[in-house]
Amino acid sequence: MKENGFAPIRRGLWEHVRDGRMSPFECLAFVYICSQADTRTGIWKGSAGALVGELGFKPRTARDLLERLQHGDYIRRFATAGSRFCYPILVHKFPITQGEHNGELLDALNSLSSIELRYLREETREHNGEVHGEVRAYQRIKEKREERSKAAKPPADLRFGPFLEFAKTSFETKRNHPPTWDCFGKDGAALAAFLRRAPHVTLEVWQAHVVNFFDSTEPFTVKQGGSLSYFVSRFDTFSSGPILAGQGRGNNGKPTGSDLAIQNARGLGLSKSVN
């Protein structure tokens, strides 16, 4: 039932995006789920496959988004093991606008199943001077969860966005097409780890190294296909300039990747096949 023609979205959601608790893609997926949820129950019958079909995500990305939304307590899933079809996904604190629970919020975190649902009053009500027990208990749980979340998650590095955007732009300028980096997986994790261990690297320094990386013509470096994870693992290699194809050494005076590969082959007695 989506007869009302609109889906109420809490404005506080954008604060979650700004402070890093939710990525822009997670936000997009969550807003879509809210727009498709049943207004009588707060349940969306969907799956990662539905996100792939409707929003164009890659299958792996769609699965990761649902897992992160559940881990962040935005949704709760009741998937059947081995099922490849849509299943009930409960939207936590979804405002019910139709049916017997009109005016309440779906308590997805404490619901026992997609049938045994629990709801909360949208506004705290008092009875004989005491807060309604269910709401009071929920507030305690929420406060404890927020404390654990703040303690477990380090603050987001503000350099991540600008660093990633410059690297993407440089890739597209050099190759005339955007990169296919997995920013939710290997490549994004590699950049985040780099930022944690290199707090001294400024945007200006990053830009210089990125330009040197994409200007390199040495075969082994070119063979990496502009991989972001490879670049951050060899960041210091590009401090003096691009690595150029030449007489065994790049213009920064260091052995190239191809040189090292040939040296290793010779050490194993394979020089004839290499040469």
Secondary structure, 3 states (H helix, E strand, C coil): CCCCCCCCCCCCHHHHHHCCCCCHHHHHHHHHHHHHCCCCCCEEEECHHHHHHHHCCCHHHHHHHHHHHHHCCCEEECCCCCCCCCEEEEECCCECCCCCCCCEEECHHHCCCCCCCCEEECCCCEECCEECHHHHHHHHHHHHHHHHHHHHCCCCCCCHHHHHHHHHHHHHHHHCCCCCCCCCCHHHHHHHHHHHHCCCCCHHHHHHHHHHHHHCCCHHHHHCCCCHHHHHHCHHHHCCCCCCCCCCECCCCCECHHHHHHHHHHHCCCHHHHC
